[in-house]
């Protein structure tokens, strides 16, 4: 049974989870403002609590985003540094893709839409249509809703961006829009771990360094 760690960068905190195969044994959560200082100590304490050494870890999984960029960059820099020092392989997980995979089995007869807050009236989106085609990206919420208005069928919305812009979504799509209830704001730590485990089991590429998934195009 492989032991591995999963790191999940969220909007206000970072979660660390210890897995044994598909079982999430334990997890800890740290405020995002303290991650740069406490990250390695939290990881060591979590492993020590369950008598697991770094040498017992088959890999470290990390959510690569999208997420608030500063926290994401700090968490991934810590993971990259640890991997460099210990030679533990890294497996990155795209948060939008993982969120869609987590929910898709429950919503097969509608277009599933994950919206995450990208600030400034923008959202990161992941869309899985009824043909199981997946698209991800970012856009202004108004532009995205105009696109949806031109498409047939119904939509199921989830994610913190869906809650933030719920009134706008309902106004644009009326009864063609429904919302996961209770609302799930982000992909779960368990799903991040399981998605990484699937990659490891299929001998997908193991990385020595992970970069943030940052979809916004910076203009000078």
C-alpha positions, -999 to 999 in steps of 0.1 A, spaced: 0 0 0 16 33 -11 19 61 14 18 96 -1 11 132 8 -13 155 -9 -11 193 -8 -43 213 -15 -40 251 -19 -74 267 -13 -85 304 -11 -78 310 26 -57 280 37 -36 251 26 -45 215 34 -20 186 39 -33 151 37 -16 118 44 -29 89 23 -23 51 25 -34 40 -10 -70 53 -14 -75 61 23 -71 96 36 -56 88 70 -54 123 84 -51 159 74 -41 193 88 -50 228 76 -30 260 79 -39 296 73 -25 308 40 -7 336 56 14 312 77 22 286 50 56 299 41 67 296 77 50 265 90 46 243 59 75 218 65 69 217 102 32 207 96 43 180 72 68 166 96 43 166 125 17 148 103 41 121 93 55 117 128 20 113 142 14 82 121 50 69 123 56 75 86 90 86 74 98 107 43 115 76 29 81 57 31 65 82 7 61 70 -29 52 105 -41 38 139 -32 7 151 -49 0 188 -52 -30 209 -64 -15 231 -91 -44 255 -93 -61 276 -103 -61 292 -69 -49 326 -54 -15 329 -70 6 340 -41 -5 312 -18 -3 287 -47 33 298 -56 44 295 -19 30 261 -15 44 247 -47 78 263 -40 78 244 -7 69 212 -24 95 216 -51 122 223 -25 113 192 -5 113 171 -37 147 184 -46 161 176 -12 145 141 -8 142 130 -44 105 121 -39 86 123 -72 59 149 -76 25 145 -92 5 176 -101 -33 178 -102 -53 204 -122 -80 215 -98 -107 222 -124 -103 189 -141 -103 171 -107 -135 189 -96 -152 179 -128 -141 143 -124 -153 143 -88 -189 154 -97 -194 141 -132 -208 106 -123 -236 124 -104 -246 147 -133 -246 129 -166 -277 145 -182 -267 181 -180 -237 204 -187 -216 205 -156 -200 239 -149 -173 246 -123 -168 283 -116 -140 295 -93 -136 332 -83 -107 348 -103 -115 382 -88 -123 415 -108 -156 400 -122 -137 371 -137 -140 334 -132 -119 303 -138 -142 277 -155 -143 240 -161 -171 228 -184 -181 191 -190 -209 188 -216 -232 158 -221 -208 144 -247 -182 143 -219 -160 170 -236 -141 191 -212 -131 228 -216 -112 250 -191 -101 286 -190 -110 320 -176 -132 349 -187 -154 377 -175 -185 363 -159 -207 384 -182 -189 371 -213 -192 335 -202 -229 338 -194 -236 353 -228 -219 322 -243 -242 299 -222 -273 318 -233 -265 308 -269 -262 271 -260 -291 247 -257 -298 225 -227 -295 229 -190 -266 237 -167 -255 225 -133 -233 250 -115 -208 244 -87 -178 262 -71 -173 294 -51 -177 314 -83 -211 299 -89 -222 310 -54 -207 344 -59 -225 351 -92 -256 330 -85 -280 360 -91 -263 368 -124 -265 332 -135 -302 329 -126 -309 361 -144 -291 350 -176 -303 314 -177 -335 314 -157 -348 278 -151 -320 263 -173 -296 268 -144 -295 247 -113 -269 246 -85 -253 218 -65 -270 216 -31 -254 219 -7 -229 240 -27 -194 227 -29 -169 256 -31 -138 237 -41 -125 203 -51 -119 181 -20 -85 171 -7 -96 134 -11 -102 140 -48 -68 156 -52 -52 126 -36 -72 100 -56 -65 118 -89 -28 118 -82 -29 81 -72 -45 72 -106 -17 90 -124 9 72 -103 -7 38 -109 -8 44 -147 28 54 -147 20 89 -158 49 114 -158 63 121 -124 77 156 -121 108 170 -104 92 205 -103 56 217 -104 45 250 -118 12 268 -110 -18 265 -133 -23 302 -138 -47 309 -167 -47 347 -167 -27 364 -194 -7 393 -180 -5 425 -201 21 451 -197 
